[in-house]
Amino acid sequence: MLLRLLYKLVLSVSLVPILASFAFSQTAEKNPLIQEFPVILQRALKAGKTGVGTKIEAKLSVATLVNGKVVPRDAIFSGEVVESEAKHGEEPSRLSICLRSVTWKEGSAVVNAYLTAWYYPTVTVSGPDLQYGPGQSPTRNWNYGAGEYPNPNSPSYKPFPTSDTGKDSGVPTASSTASTSASTMKDVEMQQVNGDRLVLVSKRSNIALDRMATYVAVAGNLSALK
């Protein structure tokens, strides 16, 4: 029983990158003129506070095919802030991030990709419940036909570890990962400038991007964006 549960856990974890790759490829198929890059920012950014020219780095979260070449996961994108304005009165907040190149162990490429208003929310993935037997107190006298509960005063009584014991069971019960479905940042729109630059715009509040969050950067024909 334990081996089957552990097998299911390993299988579910191994499928996450596959499912993510499928989701990203499906999105790219809808916009064949656009190359998408799911990237994890290495620093937090805020419109009006993070100045123009600030250097930016981001990690590729899923291996991506670019011009027949596979750019591996964790490849490093480098770029900069090209526009950053805080909301002031009726003037909206504006933020534009351009990732100009990507490098990895075996190579590099010029990308000229802009961060979009799309991102992948963090979700919690629960592991299997591996608790053995009933959860009732061992001080009870009878286990509904399964025999007596062990005597807690007996030297041979060794309950299974719980969160109260301070011991790690070695089996993960939950973890955080990026969702495979993209969402749009609340109250944030995308505007094209001269057809070759993308700007995030918010009329409600200053745009803020979180460190270690997964955002989508795009390169190619920006006019194909919908």
N, CA, C and O of each residue as an XYZ file, in Angstrom:
904
protein
N       0.828     -1.203      0.000
C       0.000      0.000      0.000
C       0.863      1.254      0.000
O       0.611      2.198     -0.749
N       1.894      1.249      0.859
C       2.782      2.403      0.950
C       3.512      2.624     -0.358
O       3.668      3.763     -0.799
N       3.966      1.533     -0.992
C       4.693      1.662     -2.247
C       3.815      2.242     -3.344
O       4.283      3.036     -4.159
N       2.530      1.847     -3.371
C       1.614      2.376     -4.370
C       1.394      3.870     -4.180
O       1.354      4.625     -5.152
N       1.252      4.300     -2.916
C       1.046      5.712     -2.635
C       2.258      6.542     -3.017
O       2.124      7.629     -3.579
N       3.458      6.022     -2.707
C       4.681      6.735     -3.052
C       4.845      6.821     -4.567
O       5.310      7.833     -5.091
N       4.456      5.740     -5.276
C       4.533      5.744     -6.734
C       3.631      6.816     -7.320
O       4.026      7.530     -8.243
N       2.396      6.933     -6.776
C       1.472      7.953     -7.267
C       2.015      9.345     -7.016
O       1.861     10.239     -7.849
N       2.661      9.533     -5.850
C       3.222     10.841     -5.514
C       4.320     11.219     -6.490
O       4.339     12.341     -6.996
N       5.251     10.282     -6.766
C       6.350     10.542     -7.694
C       5.824     10.815     -9.090
O       6.329     11.697     -9.784
N       4.798     10.055     -9.513
C       4.225     10.225    -10.835
C       3.590     11.592    -10.987
O       3.757     12.249    -12.014
N       2.840     12.034     -9.939
C       2.172     13.333    -10.022
C       3.173     14.462    -10.092
O       2.949     15.435    -10.812
N       4.295     14.360     -9.346
C       5.319     15.402     -9.365
C       6.004     15.448    -10.735
O       6.276     16.527    -11.262
N       6.283     14.263    -11.309
C       6.979     14.211    -12.587
C       6.131     14.742    -13.726
O       6.672     15.158    -14.751
N       4.803     14.736    -13.571
C       3.928     15.195    -14.641
C       3.781     16.711    -14.687
O       3.327     17.260    -15.691
N       4.167     17.401    -13.590
C       3.973     18.850    -13.541
C       4.680     19.568    -14.682
O       4.044     20.378    -15.355
N       6.011     19.306    -14.945
C       6.652     20.008    -16.061
C       6.018     19.680    -17.403
O       5.940     20.539    -18.282
N       5.554     18.411    -17.568
C       4.935     18.010    -18.828
C       3.643     18.775    -19.047
O       3.393     19.289    -20.137
N       2.819     18.850    -18.004
C       1.560     19.569    -18.113
C       1.794     21.042    -18.376
O       1.085     21.666    -19.166
N       2.802     21.594    -17.701
C       3.102     23.013    -17.901
C       3.554     23.269    -19.334
O       3.128     24.242    -19.955
N       4.419     22.396    -19.864
C       4.884     22.554    -21.233
C       3.720     22.494    -22.206
O       3.673     23.259    -23.169
N       2.765     21.575    -21.957
C       1.603     21.447    -22.826
C       0.778     22.724    -22.802
O       0.329     23.202    -23.844
N       0.580     23.280    -21.598
C      -0.220     24.502    -21.473
C       0.429     25.654    -22.225
O      -0.255     26.405    -22.921
N       1.767     25.803    -22.088
C       2.445     26.892    -22.760
C       2.407     26.706    -24.276
O       2.217     27.673    -25.013
N       2.588     25.448    -24.755
C       2.575     25.221    -26.189
C       1.194     25.479    -26.775
O       1.074     25.969    -27.898
N       0.139     25.146    -26.006
C      -1.212     25.405    -26.472
C      -1.451     26.901    -26.635
O      -2.093     27.333    -27.593
N      -0.934     27.686    -25.700
C      -1.093     29.136    -25.783
C      -0.354     29.686    -27.003
O      -0.866     30.556    -27.708
N       0.855     29.170    -27.245
C       1.649     29.655    -28.365
C       0.982     29.345    -29.697
O       1.099     30.121    -30.644
N       0.280     28.213    -29.777
C      -0.382     27.835    -31.014
C      -1.477     28.835    -31.398
O      -1.783     28.994    -32.580
N      -2.061     29.503    -30.416
C      -3.106     30.474    -30.698
C      -2.522     31.752    -31.281
O      -3.224     32.509    -31.952
N      -1.231     31.997    -31.027
C      -0.553     33.191    -31.526
C       0.752     32.758    -32.201
O       1.824     32.924    -31.620
N       0.678     32.206    -33.415
C       1.878     31.662    -34.066
C       2.947     32.707    -34.358
O       4.103     32.347    -34.580
N       2.594     33.991    -34.363
C       3.569     35.034    -34.652
C       4.274     35.517    -33.392
O       5.129     36.400    -33.451
N       3.913     34.935    -32.252
C       4.462     35.382    -30.977
C       5.182     34.229    -30.275
O       4.674     33.109    -30.218
N       6.348     34.515    -29.752
C       7.092     33.548    -28.952
C       6.890     33.892    -27.487
O       7.167     35.017    -27.073
N       6.409     32.936    -26.695
C       6.148     33.176    -25.275
C       7.227     32.556    -24.402
O       7.750     31.482    -24.698
N       7.549     33.259    -23.317
C       8.530     32.779    -22.360
C       7.966     32.917    -20.944
O       7.808     34.039    -20.463
N       7.661     31.815    -20.267
C       7.271     31.907    -18.857
C       8.520     32.105    -18.010
O       9.382     31.228    -17.956
N       8.619     33.244    -17.354
C       9.844     33.575    -16.626
C       9.547     33.928    -15.167
O       8.472     34.425    -14.828
N      10.529     33.656    -14.329
C      10.427     33.951    -12.897
C      11.334     35.140    -12.585
O      12.553     35.043    -12.728
N      10.756     36.240    -12.168
C      11.535     37.434    -11.856
C      12.446     37.201    -10.660
O      12.063     36.537     -9.697
N      13.638     37.746    -10.727
C      14.610     37.589     -9.645
C      14.633     38.790     -8.698
O      15.445     38.842     -7.774
N      13.732     39.759     -8.935
C      13.605     40.880     -8.020
C      12.213     41.477     -8.183
O      11.579     41.329     -9.227
N      11.749     42.148     -7.142
C      10.438     42.802     -7.199
C      10.571     44.122     -7.948
O      11.614     44.775     -7.899
N       9.505     44.505     -8.639
C       9.506     45.745     -9.414
C       8.252     46.545     -9.104
O       7.183     45.975     -8.888
N       8.381     47.861     -9.082
C       7.226     48.713     -8.847
C       7.316     49.964     -9.697
O       8.335     50.654     -9.705
N       6.240     50.247    -10.410
C       6.218     51.418    -11.285
C       6.431     52.697    -10.476
O       5.795     52.899     -9.441
N       7.320     53.547    -10.952
C       7.605     54.808    -10.276
C       8.686     54.691     -9.225
O       9.310     55.687     -8.859
N       8.914     53.477     -8.733
C       9.940     53.267     -7.716
C      11.167     52.603     -8.319
O      12.295     52.986     -8.009
N      10.960     51.617     -9.172
C      12.070     50.984     -9.888
C      12.373     51.843    -11.105
O      11.543     51.958    -12.007
N      13.553     52.446    -11.135
C      13.853     53.434    -12.160
C      14.138     52.875    -13.541
O      14.496     51.707    -13.694
N      13.975     53.727    -14.545
C      14.311     53.367    -15.921
C      15.801     53.043    -15.998
O      16.630     53.755    -15.430
N      16.133     51.969    -16.702
C      17.529     51.547    -16.827
C      17.928     50.501    -15.812
O      19.019     49.939    -15.916
N      17.070     50.213    -14.816
C      17.377     49.182    -13.824
C      17.526     47.829    -14.506
O      16.657     47.416    -15.273
N      18.627     47.141    -14.226
C      18.886     45.847    -14.843
C      17.983     44.769    -14.231
O      17.764     44.724    -13.020
N      17.469     43.908    -15.109
C      16.524     42.876    -14.698
C      17.041     41.500    -15.109
O      17.601     41.334    -16.192
N      16.847     40.520    -14.234
C      17.132     39.129    -14.576
C      15.902     38.279    -14.267
O      15.164     38.541    -13.317
N      15.705     37.259    -15.091
C      14.580     36.345    -14.886
C      14.994     34.957    -15.347
O      15.804     34.814    -16.263
N      14.430     33.927    -14.703
C      14.740     32.547    -15.067
C      13.585     31.936    -15.851
O      12.418     32.138    -15.517
N      13.920     31.195    -16.888
C      12.915     30.481    -17.667
C      12.383     29.311    -16.830
O      13.163     28.491    -16.346
N      11.068     29.233    -16.660
C      10.502     28.206    -15.783
C      10.206     26.895    -16.501
O      10.074     25.856    -15.855
N      10.099     26.929    -17.834
C       9.827     25.720    -18.615
C      10.668     25.760    -19.882
O      10.722     26.791    -20.551
N      11.326     24.657    -20.223
C      12.114     24.591    -21.454
C      11.251     25.003    -22.647
O      10.107     24.564    -22.768
N      11.796     25.842    -23.525
C      11.026     26.429    -24.625
C      11.789     26.312    -25.938
O      13.000     26.529    -25.987
N      11.070     25.968    -26.999
C      11.678     25.839    -28.321
C      11.712     27.202    -29.007
O      10.677     27.847    -29.179
N      12.909     27.631    -29.396
C      13.089     28.925    -30.057
C      13.882     28.719    -31.346
O      15.056     28.349    -31.307
N      13.238     28.961    -32.484
C      13.907     28.816    -33.782
C      14.597     27.466    -33.932
O      15.726     27.379    -34.415
N      13.894     26.408    -33.506
C      14.428     25.057    -33.641
C      15.437     24.671    -32.588
O      15.978     23.565    -32.619
N      15.701     25.570    -31.652
C      16.671     25.299    -30.591
C      15.961     25.308    -29.248
O      15.164     26.202    -28.963
N      16.256     24.296    -28.413
C      15.629     24.214    -27.095
C      16.392     25.070    -26.102
O      17.573     24.841    -25.840
N      15.704     26.056    -25.557
C      16.270     26.860    -24.472
C      15.870     26.166    -23.180
O      14.677     26.057    -22.897
N      16.824     25.693    -22.386
C      16.498     24.864    -21.218
C      15.891     25.658    -20.067
O      16.038     26.877    -19.978
N      15.224     24.948    -19.213
C      14.701     25.546    -17.986
C      15.843     26.151    -17.178
O      16.958     25.629    -17.183
N      15.568     27.239    -16.491
C      16.527     27.977    -15.665
C      17.515     28.804    -16.484
O      18.449     29.379    -15.924
N      17.324     28.871    -17.807
C      18.133     29.795    -18.595
C      17.881     31.215    -18.089
O      16.770     31.537    -17.667
N      18.901     32.056    -18.131
C      18.819     33.394    -17.540
C      18.551     34.454    -18.605
O      19.315     34.609    -19.557
N      17.440     35.184    -18.422
C      17.123     36.329    -19.267
C      17.687     37.592    -18.622
O      17.634     37.758    -17.404
N      18.217     38.462    -19.444
C      18.736     39.750    -18.965
C      18.047     40.874    -19.730
O      17.818     40.780    -20.936
N      17.728     41.920    -19.013
C      17.058     43.047    -19.652
C      17.070     44.263    -18.761
O      17.936     44.406    -17.898
N      16.101     45.145    -18.972
C      16.080     46.385    -18.210
C      14.687     46.996    -18.208
O      13.822     46.627    -19.002
N      14.495     47.935    -17.298
C      13.253     48.706    -17.243
C      13.351     49.819    -18.275
O      14.302     50.601    -18.249
N      12.386     49.905    -19.181
C      12.428     50.947    -20.221
C      11.396     52.050    -19.985
O      11.458     53.103    -20.621
N      10.456     51.819    -19.083
C       9.501     52.859    -18.701
C       8.970     52.543    -17.313
O       8.655     51.392    -17.013
N       8.872     53.554    -16.472
C       8.403     53.346    -15.101
C       7.827     54.654    -14.561
O       8.561     55.595    -14.258
N       6.504     54.691    -14.448
C       5.842     55.897    -13.974
C       4.762     55.534    -12.948
O       3.929     54.661    -13.193
N       4.787     56.206    -11.812
C       3.773     55.975    -10.790
C       2.474     56.666    -11.185
O       2.475     57.614    -11.970
N       1.377     56.184    -10.636
C       0.084     56.824    -10.882
C       0.072     58.192    -10.215
O       0.471     58.337     -9.059
N      -0.391     59.193    -10.959
C      -0.426     60.557    -10.415
C      -1.688     61.247    -10.919
O      -1.810     61.545    -12.107
N      -2.623     61.498    -10.010
C      -3.877     62.106    -10.404
C      -4.614     61.246    -11.406
O      -4.901     60.078    -11.145
N      -4.921     61.829    -12.562
C      -5.600     61.085    -13.624
C      -4.626     60.316    -14.513
O      -5.042     59.525    -15.360
N      -3.336     60.551    -14.317
C      -2.335     59.866    -15.132
C      -2.130     58.438    -14.606
O      -1.914     58.249    -13.409
N      -2.197     57.429    -15.493
C      -2.083     56.037    -15.049
C      -0.653     55.642    -14.692
O       0.307     56.326    -15.047
N      -0.539     54.550    -13.999
C       0.761     53.949    -13.725
C       1.209     53.213    -14.986
O       0.399     52.575    -15.658
N       2.510     53.304    -15.306
C       3.032     52.659    -16.515
C       4.338     51.941    -16.188
O       5.188     52.455    -15.461
N       4.473     50.735    -16.748
C       5.693     49.955    -16.510
C       5.981     49.102    -17.751
O       5.106     48.392    -18.247
N       7.207     49.184    -18.236
C       7.609     48.411    -19.411
C       8.953     47.742    -19.125
O       9.924     48.407    -18.764
N       8.996     46.418    -19.292
C      10.198     45.636    -19.035
C      10.590     44.895    -20.303
O       9.791     44.140    -20.856
N      11.811     45.108    -20.764
C      12.300     44.410    -21.950
C      13.432     43.460    -21.577
O      14.430     43.865    -20.981
N      13.261     42.185    -21.938
C      14.303     41.177    -21.763
C      15.001     41.025    -23.113
O      14.404     40.549    -24.079
N      16.255     41.428    -23.171
C      16.934     41.545    -24.458
C      17.728     40.300    -24.863
O      18.003     40.103    -26.047
N      18.095     39.468    -23.903
C      18.896     38.292    -24.251
C      18.656     37.169    -23.249
O      18.149     37.393    -22.150
N      19.030     35.959    -23.650
C      18.920     34.801    -22.772
C      20.193     33.964    -22.932
O      20.673     33.756    -24.047
N      20.725     33.494    -21.826
C      21.941     32.681    -21.844
C      21.733     31.405    -21.047
O      20.971     31.375    -20.080
N      22.416     30.362    -21.464
C      22.423     29.095    -20.729
C      23.772     28.435    -20.954
O      24.619     28.978    -21.662
N      23.973     27.298    -20.373
C      25.297     26.681    -20.375
C      25.827     26.436    -21.782
O      27.013     26.629    -22.047
N      24.943     26.010    -22.684
C      25.396     25.640    -24.021
C      25.258     26.751    -25.060
O      25.666     26.569    -26.207
N      24.697     27.885    -24.687
C      24.531     28.908    -25.712
C      23.846     30.168    -25.227
O      23.696     30.399    -24.027
N      23.432     30.980    -26.194
C      22.758     32.236    -25.885
C      21.935     32.659    -27.101
O      22.105     32.121    -28.195
N      21.046     33.625    -26.895
C      20.213     34.110    -27.990
C      19.728     35.515    -27.669
O      19.576     35.881    -26.503
N      19.488     36.294    -28.709
C      18.868     37.608    -28.578
C      17.362     37.408    -28.690
O      16.901     36.745    -29.619
N      16.579     37.972    -27.753
C      15.139     37.724    -27.750
C      14.294     38.988    -27.879
O      13.287     38.982    -28.587
N      14.682     40.067    -27.213
C      13.908     41.317    -27.241
C      12.437     41.060    -26.884
O      11.532     41.376    -27.657
N      12.221     40.481    -25.698
C      10.877     40.113    -25.237
C      10.391     41.101    -24.180
O      11.169     41.596    -23.365
N       9.078     41.379    -24.212
C       8.479     42.309    -23.257
C       7.575     41.561    -22.282
O       6.863     40.633    -22.664
N       7.616     41.977    -21.023
C       6.749     41.385    -20.014
C       5.300     41.802    -20.272
O       5.023     42.964    -20.569
N       4.389     40.851    -20.155
C       2.967     41.112    -20.398
C       2.196     41.174    -19.079
O       2.780     41.071    -18.000
N       0.900     41.341    -19.182
C       0.034     41.358    -17.996
C      -0.410     39.950    -17.617
O      -1.228     39.786    -16.712
N       0.112     38.945    -18.286
C      -0.236     37.564    -17.966
C       0.739     36.997    -16.949
O       1.935     37.284    -16.993
N       0.225     36.200    -16.046
C       1.077     35.555    -15.053
C       0.456     34.213    -14.660
O      -0.712     33.947    -14.940
N       1.259     33.380    -14.008
C       0.805     32.064    -13.551
C       0.741     32.072    -12.020
O       1.779     32.078    -11.359
N      -0.475     32.073    -11.453
C      -0.619     32.137    -10.002
C       0.041     30.929     -9.318
O       0.132     29.845     -9.894
N       0.490     31.141     -8.098
C       1.044     30.051     -7.303
C      -0.090     29.268     -6.665
O      -0.988     29.846     -6.053
N      -0.044     27.950     -6.811
C      -1.065     27.086     -6.229
C      -0.396     26.073     -5.311
O       0.790     25.779     -5.459
N      -1.155     25.547     -4.371
C      -0.658     24.545     -3.446
C      -1.097     23.165     -3.905
O      -2.283     22.914     -4.117
N      -0.116     22.268     -4.056
C      -0.396     20.887     -4.454
C      -0.282     20.009     -3.227
O       0.780     19.939     -2.609
N      -1.370     19.336     -2.866
C      -1.380     18.491     -1.678
C      -0.886     17.097     -2.016
O      -1.188     16.558     -3.081
N      -0.128     16.521     -1.103
C       0.339     15.147     -1.257
C      -0.672     14.184     -0.682
O      -1.679     14.612     -0.117
N      -0.425     12.872     -0.815
C      -1.367     11.874     -0.296
C      -1.353     11.825      1.222
O      -0.332     12.107      1.849
N      -2.465     11.473      1.798
C      -2.568     11.292      3.236
C      -2.103      9.886      3.567
O      -2.786      8.912      3.251
N      -0.937      9.775      4.204
C      -0.357      8.475      4.500
C      -0.567      8.055      5.951
O       0.172      7.219      6.469
N      -1.575      8.633      6.609
C      -1.832      8.271      7.991
C      -2.303      6.824      8.059
O      -3.166      6.407      7.286
N      -1.734      6.066      8.984
C      -2.096      4.672      9.150
C      -3.157      4.535     10.228
O      -3.053      5.114     11.310
N      -4.175      3.758      9.909
C      -5.161      3.429     10.934
C      -5.987      4.617     11.341
O      -5.834      5.707     10.790
N      -6.869      4.414     12.311
C      -7.761      5.478     12.773
C      -7.020      6.554     13.534
O      -5.930      6.327     14.059
N      -7.621      7.724     13.588
C      -6.972      8.837     14.260
C      -7.377      8.995     15.707
O      -7.010      9.984     16.341
N      -8.136      8.033     16.257
C      -8.584      8.167     17.630
C      -7.426      8.002     18.616
O      -6.364      7.481     18.275
N      -7.656      8.447     19.816
C      -6.644      8.355     20.853
C      -6.320      6.904     21.166
O      -7.230      6.078     21.231
N      -5.026      6.563     21.365
C      -4.649      5.195     21.691
C      -5.101      4.766     23.075
O      -4.942      3.598     23.430
N      -5.664      5.680     23.874
C      -6.117      5.307     25.215
C      -7.462      4.604     25.173
O      -7.900      4.060     26.186
N      -8.134      4.602     24.011
C      -9.408      3.908     23.920
C      -9.173      2.406     24.028
O      -8.091      1.906     23.721
N     -10.202      1.702     24.467
C     -10.035      0.276     24.767
C     -10.262     -0.630     23.578
O      -9.736     -1.743     23.551
N     -11.017     -0.198     22.608
C     -11.396     -1.123     21.551
C     -11.422     -0.400     20.208
O     -11.813      0.765     20.123
N     -10.998     -1.112     19.156
C     -10.889     -0.531     17.827
C     -11.927     -1.126     16.889
O     -11.601     -1.565     15.786
N     -13.152     -1.138     17.325
C     -14.264     -1.577     16.486
C     -13.986     -2.889     15.764
O     -14.100     -2.977     14.542
N     -13.620     -3.901     16.533
C     -13.439     -5.231     15.986
C     -12.048     -5.517     15.480
O     -11.743     -6.656     15.129
N     -11.187     -4.503     15.434
C      -9.830     -4.728     14.929
C      -8.856     -5.066     16.046
O      -7.657     -5.215     15.810
N      -9.372     -5.186     17.257
C      -8.494     -5.511     18.369
C      -8.301     -4.332     19.286
O      -8.791     -3.235     19.016
N      -7.587     -4.555     20.371
C      -7.337     -3.485     21.331
C      -6.316     -2.491     20.797
O      -5.413     -2.852     20.042
N      -6.477     -1.207     21.209
C      -5.444     -0.233     20.931
C      -4.225     -0.560     21.781
O      -4.378     -1.066     22.893
N      -3.027     -0.288     21.294
C      -1.845     -0.557     22.116
C      -1.835      0.320     23.353
O      -2.319      1.452     23.335
N      -1.289     -0.208     24.402
C      -1.188      0.502     25.671
C      -0.101      1.571     25.558
O       1.060      1.231     25.330
N      -0.444      2.856     25.710
C       0.565      3.908     25.575
C       1.640      3.846     26.639
O       2.701      4.454     26.496
N       1.363      3.094     27.732
C       2.353      2.971     28.807
C       3.318      1.816     28.573
O       4.261      1.608     29.337
N       3.065      1.077     27.511
C       3.931     -0.058     27.228
C       5.209      0.408     26.554
O       5.156      1.304     25.712
N       6.379     -0.181     26.899
C       7.644      0.222     26.264
C       7.661     -0.028     24.770
O       8.416      0.611     24.037
N       6.823     -0.963     24.312
C       6.815     -1.303     22.894
C       5.898     -0.405     22.081
O       5.867     -0.501     20.854
N       5.142      0.475     22.757
C       4.215      1.346     22.041
C       4.969      2.502     21.398
O       5.570      3.325     22.088
N       4.931      2.557     20.062
C       5.606      3.618     19.317
C       4.637      4.170     18.280
O       4.538      3.622     17.182
N       3.916      5.249     18.606
C       2.951      5.813     17.645
C       3.654      6.352     16.417
O       4.827      6.723     16.465
N       2.909      6.391     15.296
C       3.458      6.970     14.083
C       3.689      8.455     14.304
O       2.881      9.115     14.958
N       4.782      8.992     13.768
C       5.071     10.420     13.987
C       3.998     11.310     13.390
O       3.458     11.023     12.322
N       3.693     12.403     14.098
C       2.751     13.408     13.627
C       3.445     14.754     13.673
O       4.625     14.847     14.012
N       2.702     15.797     13.329
C       3.285     17.141     13.370
C       3.638     17.537     14.793
O       4.476     18.413     15.008
N       2.998     16.892     15.772
C       3.272     17.221     17.168
C       4.563     16.601     17.660
O       5.109     17.049     18.668
N       5.071     15.580     16.978
C       6.262     14.907     17.464
C       7.533     15.665     17.113
O       8.588     15.422     17.698
N       7.428     16.604     16.135
C       8.605     17.355     15.735
C       9.514     16.573     14.818
O      10.634     17.003     14.543
N       9.044     15.404     14.328
C       9.844     14.577     13.451
C       9.262     14.614     12.053
O       8.045     14.576     11.867
N      10.151     14.688     11.072
C       9.730     14.709      9.674
C       9.520     13.293      9.202
O      10.421     12.462      9.319
N       8.341     12.998      8.666
C       8.049     11.642      8.204
C       8.771     11.324      6.916
O       8.840     10.157      6.530
N       9.326     12.348      6.219
C      10.045     12.096      4.989
C       9.157     12.098      3.767
O       9.659     11.976      2.649
N       7.846     12.232      3.940
C       6.910     12.232      2.819
C       6.267     13.608      2.704
O       5.557     14.017      3.623
N       6.488     14.344      1.605
C       5.894     15.678      1.481
C       4.385     15.603      1.419
O       3.830     14.739      0.741
N       3.707     16.517      2.133
C       2.248     16.529      2.135
C       1.697     17.676      1.302
O       0.534     17.645      0.899
N       2.513     18.680      1.042
C       2.035     19.803      0.234
C       3.223     20.570     -0.307
O       4.283     20.601      0.317
N       3.056     21.187     -1.459
C       4.103     22.005     -2.050
C       3.457     23.084     -2.898
O       2.296     22.972     -3.292
N       4.233     24.143     -3.178
C       3.729     25.246     -3.986
C       4.343     25.183     -5.375
O       5.530     24.891     -5.523
N       3.547     25.452     -6.375
C       4.015     25.449     -7.747
C       3.176     26.424     -8.556
O       2.106     26.845     -8.115
N       3.657     26.783     -9.736
C       2.901     27.695    -10.592
C       1.763     26.945    -11.266
O       1.930     25.807    -11.703
N       0.615     27.586    -11.346
C      -0.527     26.996    -12.042
C      -0.200     26.834    -13.521
O       0.638     27.562    -14.053
N      -0.857     25.884    -14.191
C      -0.656     25.700    -15.624
C      -1.625     26.548    -16.439
O      -1.624     26.485    -17.668
N      -2.451     27.339    -15.763
C      -3.397     28.224    -16.448
C      -3.045     29.675    -16.154
O      -2.943     30.077    -14.995
N      -2.861     30.450    -17.206
C      -2.470     31.840    -17.032
C      -3.657     32.713    -16.645
O      -4.791     32.455    -17.048
N      -3.380     33.751    -15.855
C      -4.380     34.744    -15.474
C      -3.874     36.126    -15.888
O      -2.704     36.291    -16.230
N      -4.758     37.102    -15.854
C      -4.380     38.475    -16.179
C      -4.309     39.303    -14.903
O      -5.182     39.200    -14.041
N      -3.281     40.115    -14.784
C      -3.145     40.967    -13.608
C      -4.359     41.880    -13.476
O      -4.835     42.451    -14.458
N      -4.843     42.006    -12.258
C      -6.033     42.802    -12.006
C      -5.780     44.283    -12.302
O      -4.772     44.854    -11.884
N      -6.718     44.886    -13.030
C      -6.687     46.322    -13.347
C      -5.461     46.742    -14.154
O      -5.053     47.903    -14.117
N      -4.877     45.792    -14.880
C      -3.704     46.112    -15.697
C      -4.011     45.811    -17.163
O      -4.483     44.726    -17.502
N      -3.735     46.796    -18.029
C      -3.918     46.627    -19.465
C      -2.569     46.660    -20.164
O      -1.569     47.085    -19.585
N      -2.548     46.205    -21.415
C      -1.330     46.232    -22.220
C      -1.516     47.188    -23.394
O      -2.519     47.131    -24.106
N      -0.540     48.060    -23.581
C      -0.574     48.998    -24.709
C       0.678     48.829    -25.562
O       1.777     48.622    -25.047
N       0.489     48.922    -26.882
C       1.620     48.844    -27.796
C       2.093     50.253    -28.137
O       1.293     51.164    -28.352
N       3.395     50.404    -28.181
C       3.993     51.689    -28.532
C       4.796     51.496    -29.812
O       5.775     50.749    -29.834
N       4.379     52.169    -30.871
C       5.058     52.084    -32.172
C       5.112     50.662    -32.720
O       5.915     50.360    -33.603
N       4.251     49.790    -32.192
C       4.174     48.431    -32.709
C       5.321     47.527    -32.318
O       5.331     46.354    -32.691
N       6.306     48.049    -31.563
C       7.456     47.213    -31.221
C       7.805     47.252    -29.729
O       8.831     46.716    -29.309
N       6.948     47.885    -28.943
C       7.197     47.943    -27.499
C       5.877     47.758    -26.761
O       4.835     48.243    -27.201
N       5.933     47.053    -25.633
C       4.730     46.754    -24.859
C       4.824     47.430    -23.491
O       5.847     47.337    -22.812
N       3.756     48.106    -23.099
C       3.720     48.815    -21.821
C       2.531     48.331    -21.006
O       1.422     48.203    -21.525
N       2.768     48.062    -19.725
C       1.685     47.716    -18.802
C       1.126     49.014    -18.230
O       1.882     49.894    -17.819
N      -0.196     49.130    -18.204
C      -0.846     50.378    -17.783
C      -1.955     50.069    -16.786
O      -2.755     49.157    -16.997
N      -1.996     50.835    -15.698
C      -3.069     50.691    -14.717
C      -3.593     52.064    -14.320
O      -2.828     52.946    -13.929
N      -4.911     52.233    -14.426
C      -5.545     53.490    -14.040
C      -5.989     53.476    -12.582
O      -6.474     54.481    -12.062
N      -5.818     52.324    -11.925
C      -6.320     52.170    -10.556
C      -5.228     52.286     -9.494
O      -5.458     52.864     -8.431
N      -4.044     51.743     -9.773
C      -2.988     51.732     -8.749
C      -1.628     51.567     -9.406
O      -1.538     51.314    -10.608
N      -0.572     51.709     -8.618
C       0.773     51.515     -9.133
C       1.018     50.042     -9.421
O       0.705     49.189     -8.589
N       1.564     49.736    -10.571
C       1.823     48.355    -10.973
C       2.997     47.809    -10.164
O       4.045     48.447    -10.061
N       2.806     46.626     -9.593
C       3.860     45.978     -8.816
C       3.995     44.528     -9.277
O       3.000     43.817     -9.418
N       5.233     44.099     -9.509
C       5.521     42.730     -9.912
C       6.312     42.056     -8.804
O       7.257     42.630     -8.264
N       5.924     40.847     -8.474
C       6.530     40.147     -7.342
C       7.782     39.378     -7.733
O       7.871     38.818     -8.826
N       8.728     39.362     -6.836
C       9.919     38.534     -7.001
C       9.520     37.059     -6.898
O       8.688     36.702     -6.065
N      10.093     36.223     -7.718
C       9.877     34.782     -7.765
C       8.487     34.386     -8.260
O       8.097     33.224     -8.151
N       7.737     35.353     -8.807
C       6.454     35.017     -9.428
C       6.701     34.725    -10.909
O       7.664     35.222    -11.493
N       5.827     33.915    -11.509
C       5.984     33.522    -12.906
C       5.135     34.410    -13.812
O       3.907     34.402    -13.726
N       5.795     35.176    -14.681
C       5.116     36.055    -15.629
C       5.417     35.588    -17.054
O       6.338     34.804    -17.285
N       4.633     36.080    -17.988
C       4.829     35.714    -19.391
C       5.448     36.894    -20.134
O       4.907     37.999    -20.128
N       6.583     36.643    -20.769
C       7.212     37.628    -21.652
C       6.978     37.165    -23.087
O       6.944     35.965    -23.360
N       6.815     38.122    -24.004
C       6.565     37.752    -25.404
C       7.535     38.497    -26.329
O       7.936     39.633    -26.076
N       7.886     37.800    -27.406
C       8.731     38.387    -28.440
C       8.064     38.108    -29.791
O       7.241     37.201    -29.914
N       8.430     38.897    -30.791
C       7.854     38.672    -32.114
C       6.954     39.814    -32.539
O       7.205     40.971    -32.201
N       5.916     39.495    -33.271
C       4.977     40.486    -33.790
C       3.964     40.867    -32.709
O       2.960     40.180    -32.518
N       4.235     41.964    -32.010
C       3.368     42.348    -30.894
C       1.968     42.730    -31.338
O       1.030     42.686    -30.542
N       1.819     43.100    -32.581
C       0.484     43.449    -33.064
C      -0.440     42.235    -33.129
O      -1.650     42.378    -33.300
N       0.144     41.027    -32.990
C      -0.662     39.807    -33.013
C      -1.274     39.518    -31.649
O      -2.084     38.602    -31.509
N      -0.885     40.300    -30.640
C      -1.441     40.105    -29.300
C      -2.918     40.443    -29.292
O      -3.359     41.386    -29.949
N      -3.694     39.641    -28.520
C      -5.132     39.900    -28.415
C      -5.487     40.128    -26.962
O      -6.652     40.364    -26.642
